[in-house]
Amino acid sequence: SGDVHESLETGQVIATRAGVLSTVKGNDIKVSAKQTIPGNVDFSVGNIESKNSVDIKGSVHSGFHVKTKGDLLVGGNVEGATLTSKGNVVVRGGLLGESAKLETLGDADINFTERAQVIAGGEIIIRKGAYYSEITGEGNIFCSPESKIIGGVFCCAGNFTGGNVG
């Protein structure tokens, strides 16, 4: 992608500019700047559209959207909001509500979902559970052994590893 240089002699990959390293779909490595939102995405901040990686320390509130060309980290919940990323996405809280949607070309790592939609071009990791959600991935879907999967639809092009499925 022009963001890194790989030495054929040593196998070492070196960033050609400062920023956050990200791998999307296998071997495509890119470097992007990082934008940090210290609190919530709400009326005080507004919608986020960024060419960089975005680190949101709080939650993303209902009706708002976050679009990024880099990686996305949400420290709290995504409450009826839309996340769109060309990188990898981590949601440390939950994806909550029928209007909550996460769409990424990379991997998605989510604590839990409730009546939400997840579409990922890579792997999907569900840590605690998925309740009546629609989860679609082009890679594998991994649910931790202690996770609870209740209702909903799971579809993947790879392998599905579920916790407690009911």
Helices and strands as residue ranges (DSSP letters): E 4-6, E 13-15, E 20-24, E 28-32, E 34-37, E 48-50, E 53-56, E 65-68, E 72-74, E 78-79, E 82-85, E 89-96, E 101-104, E 108-114, E 117-120, E 124-131, E 134-137, E 141-143, E 148-150, E 153-156, E 160-161, E 164-165
